């Protein structure tokens, strides 16, 4: 029984750790999404008002595209972490069910 309780505590610790990492990464993603939106809005305005030349516009657009790639990769990591968390939650339920069946 002690082993099962230890396993339960370890699983809960991993779930908490995954939750914290997901929240941290999601905050970073949200900040980056806002940065991308601001850069895109500024670039669109500069192009519309002919404030910048074509070369600068292309360079800034490439920067935005790079940020979008980073954002996409980060979102893949977040989704993977969420899947891992779901697996741990299922594992925890199995352990808890095993405890209930023992008693």
Secondary structure, 3 states (H helix, E strand, C coil): CHHHHHHHHHHHHHHHHHHHHHHHHHHHHHHHHHHHHHHHHHHHHHHHCCCCCHHHHHHHHHHHHHHHHHHHHHHHHHHHHHHHHHHHHHHHHHHHHHHHHHC
